Structure formats: structure tokens, C-alpha cells
């Protein structure tokens, strides 16, 4: 108990956290501050606090999932924001950093765990994306865009922001009539169907999720475009042919650093001589790191968010030119806020689908992810590549004009 109190005293300076310990004692940390939450939590057993001290990221998530940490005033999102906002990434304080030896061990095991051979990749994808269709319907937009939306105005709703994301990406692809597109990690087919509907492009979407494939194919057939928008269950490494454009949204996080160069080499080989690629991925604002153990265990086994330096090192020397880079800083925070609010509103439905620990796991995942984009070191990168420096206009005006036309 003394250790968790020391931990929280160092962490909470602005805002206020009240802790009811399992032995009946109560401690308060911080000072009420405008703009910072006031939260009250309770530990239901003596071992919960010790588990958090031993491994904050894993211990806190598991304690919340299993009811060993209960939020009595506020909610888990406010708790996470209170802790994170006191130590934003820009300050470099990083008071939760592990000791050097632990960090070294975790770095090695992390790299081993990110070696995503084809069979492991399919298993990792199934762990997260082959969950009940009903779950995703409860918190995503109608088009099931399970990636960062694009908020031209923070007041926009989720549906508008996801539509604007598709327009933003499509404009960067600079599509022309008759072009062919490869969508790597096509999800439930929304981007592929959008690109065809807006530009007439023929699209091949590939995924490793059997459940996503079923939905994407059904949507294509229902739209009457199955001959123009096809979907296949295939690893990107096994795709053949050439394409005028490649788009990949929210898939690169599952590739693994050991395979980044394979990914870029394959994409280059799949592009025509004048081909253009748009890669949309979560990334780190700072240097390479590791995925926390709670996320690896419960949410994205095999997942890793790359630093920009890791991406750059992976395409250098392949004669593939980066032609544009954009950093989306807060857009995913707003997206995750919307998903969190929809998840909380659908609590009873999610519990009936799974159980209370699953609901708490999902709630914690979305709250922690939003905090990582709002206060931590995560961002979204949109990176444009071309095989030919003459393939795109000289200035970025075409992006603005194309996006405006697509948004109507």
C-alpha cells in the first residue's frame, strides 16, 4: 500500500485522486485544478495495488477488468486521463518508465513477438477482428471504419469524420478513370467500395480476417459491383500482378518491424512504373519502443506502432520515393472518444454478447488508447510514396481540390 501511495503521489499533482484502500484507509493525491478530473477509486482486495506497482500497464488494466479496481466517482476514462495529463509526452518526465533491466528484457521479447510469419499473422488478426459482428456494429460508424477518422471540425460526428477520412485519403491517391487499386488490409470493405463509387476504380481488397471477408463480399454483391470490387482472403506477401495505386489503412501496425522491408519491397513490386501508394498507420512521435503488455495480451497480439525512423529505414534503398507525409495528432483521440461513448452506451448489449470483464476490457482499451493520442506519444502518419517523381503534380493543391470535390 505504501508503494502505490508513493507512486500516485509522484504521479498526480494537478487534479485530484481519492483512493479507498482495501484495509479501509483513504488517501487523497493532487490538488483540484481547472481542466483536470477529480476521481475516486477503490481497491477491493489488498493484492490489486501490489499488482499495479509491479507492472503498471498490465496490472491496472487487469485490476479494472476483474473488478479489483473500481471507479466510484468519475469513470475509467477520467482516471486514465488524470494520470496521463499529469505527465504528457512533450514534457519527457516519463515517471512510469521501467527500470533499465526490465526495459531491456521487454525489448527483446517484444521483438521476438513481432515476428509475424504468415500463419501467425492470420491468427493475430483473428484474435481481434473475428469478434462478433454485433460488437463492431455497436461502436463503429455505419461503414465500419475501424481506423482514425478525420475531423475537419472537432464538433463533427463520427459518421461525418469517417466520410471525410475516406475523401482525404482518396484525394491523396490522385485516382484517374480506369485505374486499378490494391487495398491491403481492407477491413469490411468500406474504403474499397468508396474508391470505386467515387472514381470508378477497380479495386482488389485483401484481408486475413475470415469474418471481414464475408461482410466485404456481401456488401460488394449487394451494391452490384462484385465484378469491379473484389475481396480475397490472402496475405499481402502472396498478392500478384501490378496496380496503379495501393492503399493501406490501419494494417501496417500488424506487420511487425522484422517484416517492414518485406512489406515495402512487395508494395514497390506491385506498383506500376507510375504507381502511387498511401500508407495510413498509427505511429510513435518519438523513437522506437515496445507495445505494452496489456495491449499485447488482450487486444493486439503481434501489434506494434512504428516510429517514423523505423519506417524510413525500411524503404530506403528500394528506389521508392516518399512524396508526402502528414501527421494527424489529435484526430484519433476524437475518434476513440466517439467509440468509447458508444461502447458505454451499449454496455448491456456488450455484456450480453460476452460478459462484464470483456466489457471492462474494451472500455479500458478505448480509454487508454484515446489518452495515448491526447497526452502520450502516439500519432497517425499518412505517408505517400511513388515509384516515379513525375507521377504526381508539383504542389499539394491537387489534394485540396480533390478532397473538396469528393466531399461535395
C-alpha positions as CSV (number, residue, x, y, z in Angstrom):
1,X,0.0,0.0,0.0
2,X,2.8,2.4,0.8
3,X,4.4,1.8,-2.6
4,X,1.2,2.5,-4.5
5,X,0.7,5.7,-2.4
6,X,4.3,6.8,-3.3
7,X,3.6,6.0,-7.0
8,X,0.4,8.1,-7.0
9,X,1.8,11.0,-5.0
10,X,4.5,11.4,-7.6
11,X,2.1,11.0,-10.5
12,X,-0.9,13.1,-9.5
13,X,-0.1,16.8,-9.0
14,X,-2.9,18.6,-10.9
15,X,-6.5,17.3,-10.5
16,X,-7.4,15.0,-7.6
17,X,-7.4,11.3,-7.0
18,X,-9.0,9.8,-3.9
19,X,-8.1,6.2,-3.1
20,X,-10.0,3.9,-0.8
21,X,-7.7,1.0,0.1
22,X,-8.9,-2.5,0.8
23,X,-7.9,-2.1,4.5
24,X,-10.4,0.8,4.9
25,X,-7.9,3.6,4.8
26,X,-8.3,6.6,2.4
27,X,-5.7,8.7,0.8
28,X,-6.0,11.8,-1.5
29,X,-3.5,12.9,-4.0
30,X,-3.1,16.1,-6.0
31,X,-5.0,19.4,-5.9
32,X,-8.3,20.3,-7.6
33,X,-7.3,22.1,-10.8
34,X,-9.5,23.5,-13.6
35,X,-9.4,21.2,-16.6
36,X,-8.2,18.2,-14.7
37,X,-10.5,15.4,-13.4
38,X,-11.4,14.6,-9.8
39,X,-11.7,10.8,-9.5
40,X,-12.3,8.4,-6.7
41,X,-11.3,4.7,-6.9
42,X,-11.5,1.7,-4.5
43,X,-9.3,-1.4,-4.3
44,X,-11.4,-4.4,-3.4
45,X,-8.5,-6.6,-2.3
46,X,-5.0,-5.9,-0.9
47,X,-3.3,-7.6,-3.8
48,X,-4.6,-5.3,-6.5
49,X,-2.4,-2.3,-5.6
50,X,0.7,-4.5,-5.4
51,X,-0.1,-5.9,-8.9
52,X,-0.2,-2.4,-10.3
53,X,3.1,-1.4,-8.7
54,X,4.8,-4.5,-10.1
55,X,3.6,-3.8,-13.6
56,X,1.5,-0.6,-14.0
57,X,0.3,-1.1,-17.6
58,X,-0.7,-4.8,-17.2
59,X,-1.7,-4.6,-13.5
60,X,-4.0,-1.6,-13.9
61,X,-5.8,-3.0,-16.9
62,X,-6.4,-6.4,-15.3
63,X,-7.4,-4.9,-12.0
64,X,-10.1,-2.8,-13.7
65,X,-11.2,-5.8,-15.9
66,X,-11.8,-8.1,-12.9
67,X,-13.3,-5.6,-10.5
68,X,-10.3,-5.3,-8.2
69,X,-10.1,-1.6,-9.0
70,X,-13.5,0.1,-9.0
71,X,-14.1,3.7,-10.1
72,X,-16.6,5.2,-7.7
73,X,-16.5,8.8,-8.8
74,X,-15.9,9.6,-12.5
75,X,-15.1,6.8,-14.9
76,X,-12.1,4.9,-16.1
77,X,-11.5,7.3,-18.9
78,X,-11.3,10.2,-16.4
79,X,-8.9,8.1,-14.3
80,X,-6.6,7.4,-17.2
81,X,-6.8,11.0,-18.4
82,X,-6.0,12.2,-14.8
83,X,-2.8,10.1,-14.7
84,X,-1.8,10.8,-18.3
85,X,-2.4,14.6,-18.3
86,X,-0.1,15.0,-15.4
87,X,2.7,13.5,-17.5
88,X,2.3,14.5,-21.1
89,X,4.7,13.1,-23.7
90,X,6.1,16.6,-24.5
91,X,7.4,17.1,-21.0
92,X,9.6,14.0,-21.2
93,X,9.0,13.3,-17.5
94,X,8.1,9.6,-18.1
95,X,7.8,8.8,-14.4
96,X,6.3,5.4,-15.3
97,X,9.4,4.2,-17.2
98,X,10.5,0.7,-16.2
99,X,13.9,0.1,-14.8
100,X,16.7,-0.4,-17.4
101,X,17.0,-4.1,-17.0
102,X,13.2,-4.7,-17.3
103,X,13.1,-2.5,-20.4
104,X,16.0,-4.4,-22.0
105,X,14.3,-7.8,-21.4
106,X,10.9,-6.4,-22.7
107,X,12.6,-5.0,-25.8
108,X,14.0,-8.5,-26.7
109,X,10.8,-10.4,-26.0
110,X,8.8,-7.7,-27.8
111,X,10.9,-8.0,-31.0
112,X,10.5,-11.8,-30.9
113,X,6.8,-11.4,-30.5
114,X,6.6,-9.1,-33.5
115,X,8.0,-11.7,-36.0
116,X,4.7,-12.2,-37.8
117,X,5.1,-15.1,-40.2
118,X,2.1,-15.7,-42.4
119,X,0.3,-18.3,-40.1
120,X,0.9,-16.2,-37.0
121,X,-0.3,-13.1,-38.8
122,X,-3.6,-14.8,-39.6
123,X,-4.0,-15.9,-36.0
124,X,-3.2,-12.5,-34.6
125,X,-5.7,-10.8,-36.9
126,X,-8.4,-13.4,-36.0
127,X,-7.9,-12.6,-32.3
128,X,-9.2,-9.1,-32.7
129,X,-11.1,-8.8,-36.0
130,X,-13.1,-12.1,-35.9
131,X,-15.1,-11.0,-32.9
132,X,-18.9,-10.8,-33.1
133,X,-20.2,-8.6,-35.9
134,X,-22.7,-7.2,-33.4
135,X,-19.9,-5.8,-31.3
136,X,-18.5,-3.7,-34.1
137,X,-21.9,-2.5,-35.1
138,X,-22.4,-1.2,-31.6
139,X,-19.5,1.3,-31.5
140,X,-18.3,1.9,-35.1
141,X,-19.9,4.1,-37.8
142,X,-22.3,2.6,-40.3
143,X,-19.4,1.9,-42.8
144,X,-17.4,0.1,-40.1
145,X,-14.3,2.3,-40.5
146,X,-12.1,0.8,-37.7
147,X,-9.3,3.4,-38.0
148,X,-8.6,7.0,-37.3
149,X,-11.3,9.4,-38.6
150,X,-10.5,12.9,-40.0
151,X,-12.1,15.7,-38.1
152,X,-12.2,18.9,-40.2
153,X,-14.1,20.2,-37.2
154,X,-13.8,18.6,-33.7
155,X,-17.6,19.1,-33.4
156,X,-18.3,16.8,-36.3
157,X,-20.0,13.5,-35.6
158,X,-18.3,10.2,-36.2
159,X,-20.1,9.4,-39.5
160,X,-19.0,12.7,-41.0
161,X,-15.5,12.4,-39.8
162,X,-15.1,8.9,-41.3
163,X,-16.5,10.0,-44.6
164,X,-14.0,12.9,-44.5
165,X,-11.2,10.4,-43.8
166,X,-12.0,8.4,-46.9
167,X,-12.1,11.6,-49.0
168,X,-8.8,12.8,-47.5
169,X,-7.1,9.5,-48.5
170,X,-8.8,9.2,-51.9
171,X,-7.6,12.7,-52.8
172,X,-4.0,11.8,-52.0
173,X,-4.2,8.8,-54.2
174,X,-4.9,11.1,-57.2
175,X,-7.0,8.5,-58.9
176,X,-7.9,8.7,-62.6
177,X,-10.5,6.8,-64.6
178,X,-9.6,3.2,-65.4
179,X,-7.0,2.8,-62.6
180,X,-6.6,-0.3,-60.5
181,X,-6.2,-0.2,-56.8
182,X,-5.0,-2.7,-54.2
183,X,-6.4,-2.2,-50.7
184,X,-4.1,-4.0,-48.2
185,X,-5.9,-4.8,-45.0
186,X,-9.3,-3.9,-46.5
187,X,-11.4,-4.4,-43.3
188,X,-15.1,-4.7,-44.0
189,X,-14.7,-3.2,-47.5
190,X,-15.7,0.4,-46.9
191,X,-12.6,2.1,-48.4
192,X,-12.6,-0.2,-51.5
193,X,-16.3,0.4,-52.1
194,X,-15.9,4.2,-51.6
195,X,-13.0,4.4,-54.0
196,X,-15.0,2.6,-56.7
197,X,-18.1,4.6,-56.1
198,X,-16.3,7.9,-56.2
199,X,-13.8,7.3,-59.0
200,X,-14.8,4.2,-60.9
201,X,-11.5,2.5,-60.0
202,X,-11.4,-1.3,-60.0
203,X,-10.3,-2.4,-56.5
204,X,-8.9,-5.6,-55.0
205,X,-9.2,-5.7,-51.2
206,X,-7.2,-8.3,-49.3
207,X,-7.6,-9.3,-45.6
208,X,-6.6,-12.1,-43.2
209,X,-9.9,-11.9,-41.4
210,X,-12.5,-14.5,-42.5
211,X,-15.3,-12.6,-40.8
212,X,-14.3,-9.3,-42.5
213,X,-14.1,-11.1,-45.9
214,X,-17.7,-12.4,-45.6
215,X,-19.0,-8.9,-44.9
216,X,-17.0,-7.2,-47.6
217,X,-18.0,-9.7,-50.2
218,X,-21.6,-9.4,-49.2
219,X,-21.5,-5.6,-49.4
220,X,-19.9,-5.7,-52.8
221,X,-22.6,-8.1,-54.1
222,X,-25.4,-6.1,-52.6
223,X,-24.0,-2.9,-54.3
224,X,-23.9,-4.8,-57.6
225,X,-20.2,-4.1,-58.1
226,X,-18.7,-7.6,-57.3
227,X,-17.0,-7.6,-60.7
228,X,-15.3,-4.2,-60.0
229,X,-14.6,-4.5,-56.3
230,X,-13.2,-7.9,-55.3
231,X,-12.1,-9.2,-51.9
232,X,-9.8,-12.1,-51.2
233,X,-8.5,-13.9,-48.1
234,X,-4.8,-13.6,-48.8
235,X,-1.6,-12.4,-47.2
236,X,-0.2,-9.3,-48.9
237,X,3.0,-11.2,-49.4
238,X,1.2,-13.5,-51.8
239,X,-0.6,-10.9,-54.0
240,X,0.4,-11.0,-57.7
241,X,0.0,-8.6,-60.6
242,X,0.5,-4.8,-60.7
243,X,-1.7,-1.9,-59.6
244,X,-1.8,1.8,-60.3
245,X,-2.5,2.6,-56.7
246,X,-2.0,0.9,-53.3
247,X,-3.8,2.0,-50.2
248,X,-3.3,0.5,-46.7
249,X,-5.2,1.9,-43.7
250,X,-4.7,0.6,-40.2
251,X,-2.9,-2.6,-41.3
252,X,0.8,-1.7,-41.0
253,X,0.6,-1.8,-37.2
254,X,0.3,-5.6,-37.6
255,X,3.2,-6.1,-40.0
256,X,6.0,-6.2,-37.4
257,X,9.4,-4.5,-37.6
258,X,11.1,-7.6,-38.9
259,X,8.9,-7.5,-42.0
260,X,8.8,-3.8,-42.8
261,X,11.3,-4.1,-45.6
262,X,9.5,-7.1,-47.0
263,X,6.3,-5.0,-46.9
264,X,7.8,-2.1,-48.8
265,X,9.6,-4.2,-51.3
266,X,6.4,-6.1,-52.1
267,X,4.4,-2.9,-52.4
268,X,7.1,-1.5,-54.8
269,X,6.9,-4.6,-56.9
270,X,3.1,-4.4,-57.1
271,X,3.1,-0.8,-58.3
272,X,3.1,0.2,-61.9
273,X,6.0,2.4,-63.0
274,X,3.9,5.5,-62.3
275,X,2.2,3.9,-59.3
276,X,1.4,5.8,-56.1
277,X,0.8,4.4,-52.6
278,X,-0.8,5.8,-49.5
279,X,0.0,4.3,-46.1
280,X,-2.1,5.3,-43.1
281,X,-0.7,3.9,-39.8
282,X,-0.6,4.6,-36.1
283,X,2.9,5.7,-35.2
284,X,5.2,6.9,-32.4
285,X,6.1,10.6,-32.2
286,X,9.4,9.6,-30.7
287,X,12.0,6.9,-31.0
288,X,11.2,3.1,-31.4
289,X,9.7,1.4,-28.3
290,X,7.7,-1.6,-27.2
291,X,4.0,-2.4,-27.1
292,X,2.7,-2.5,-23.5
293,X,2.0,-6.0,-22.2
294,X,-1.7,-5.4,-21.6
295,X,-2.4,-4.4,-25.2
296,X,-0.3,-7.4,-26.5
297,X,-2.1,-9.8,-24.2
298,X,-5.7,-8.7,-24.6
299,X,-6.1,-6.5,-27.7
300,X,-3.4,-6.8,-30.5
301,X,-1.1,-9.8,-30.2
302,X,1.7,-9.2,-32.6
303,X,0.9,-5.5,-32.9
304,X,3.4,-2.6,-32.9
305,X,3.2,1.1,-33.7
306,X,6.3,2.2,-35.6
307,X,8.5,5.2,-35.1
308,X,8.9,7.3,-38.3
309,X,12.6,6.4,-38.2
310,X,11.7,2.7,-38.4
311,X,9.5,3.3,-41.5
312,X,12.2,5.4,-43.2
313,X,14.9,2.8,-42.7
314,X,12.6,0.2,-44.2
315,X,12.0,1.8,-47.6
316,X,15.4,3.5,-48.1
317,X,17.4,1.9,-50.9
318,X,14.3,0.4,-52.6
319,X,14.1,3.3,-55.1
320,X,10.7,4.2,-53.7
321,X,10.2,7.9,-53.1
322,X,8.3,9.4,-50.2
323,X,6.3,12.2,-51.8
324,X,4.3,13.4,-48.9
325,X,3.9,12.9,-45.1
326,X,1.2,14.2,-42.8
327,X,1.0,13.8,-39.0
328,X,-2.5,13.5,-37.6
329,X,-2.0,14.4,-33.9
330,X,-5.4,14.6,-32.2
331,X,-7.7,13.0,-34.8
332,X,-7.5,9.5,-33.3
333,X,-8.2,10.9,-29.8
334,X,-11.5,12.3,-31.1
335,X,-12.3,9.1,-32.9
336,X,-11.6,6.9,-29.8
337,X,-13.7,9.3,-27.7
338,X,-16.7,8.6,-30.0
339,X,-16.1,4.8,-29.9
340,X,-15.8,5.0,-26.1
341,X,-19.0,6.8,-25.7
342,X,-20.9,4.4,-28.0
343,X,-19.4,1.5,-26.1
344,X,-20.5,2.8,-22.7
345,X,-24.0,3.4,-24.2
346,X,-24.1,-0.2,-25.4
347,X,-22.9,-1.7,-22.1
348,X,-25.8,-4.1,-21.6
349,X,-25.7,-5.3,-25.2
350,X,-21.9,-6.0,-24.9
351,X,-22.2,-7.8,-21.6
352,X,-24.9,-10.0,-23.1
353,X,-22.7,-10.8,-26.0
354,X,-19.7,-11.6,-23.8
355,X,-19.5,-10.8,-20.1
356,X,-18.7,-8.0,-17.7
357,X,-14.9,-8.5,-17.8
358,X,-14.9,-8.3,-21.6
359,X,-16.9,-5.0,-21.5
360,X,-14.5,-3.6,-19.0
361,X,-11.5,-4.7,-21.1
362,X,-13.0,-3.0,-24.2
363,X,-13.8,0.1,-22.2
364,X,-10.3,0.3,-20.8
365,X,-8.7,-0.3,-24.2
366,X,-10.6,2.6,-25.8
367,X,-10.0,5.0,-22.9
368,X,-6.3,4.2,-22.7
369,X,-5.8,4.5,-26.5
370,X,-7.6,7.9,-26.6
371,X,-5.3,9.1,-23.8
372,X,-2.2,7.9,-25.6
373,X,-3.1,10.2,-28.6
374,X,-4.2,13.1,-26.4
375,X,-1.3,13.1,-23.9
376,X,1.0,10.3,-24.9
377,X,3.4,9.7,-27.8
378,X,1.1,8.2,-30.4
379,X,0.1,9.9,-33.6
380,X,-1.2,8.8,-37.0
381,X,1.0,9.0,-40.1
382,X,-0.2,9.3,-43.6
383,X,2.7,8.6,-45.9
384,X,2.5,8.9,-49.7
385,X,5.1,7.1,-51.9
386,X,5.6,6.9,-55.7
387,X,7.9,4.9,-57.9
388,X,8.3,7.9,-60.2
389,X,8.9,11.5,-59.2
390,X,6.8,12.7,-62.2
391,X,3.7,10.7,-61.3
392,X,2.1,13.4,-59.1
393,X,1.6,17.2,-59.5
394,X,4.3,19.6,-58.4
395,X,2.3,21.0,-55.5
396,X,-0.2,19.7,-53.0
397,X,-3.1,21.8,-54.5
398,X,-4.5,18.7,-56.2
399,X,-5.1,17.1,-52.7
400,X,-7.1,20.1,-51.5
401,X,-9.1,20.3,-54.8
402,X,-9.7,16.6,-55.0
403,X,-10.8,16.4,-51.4
404,X,-13.2,19.3,-51.8
405,X,-14.8,17.6,-54.8
406,X,-15.1,14.3,-53.1
407,X,-16.8,15.9,-50.1
408,X,-19.2,17.5,-52.4
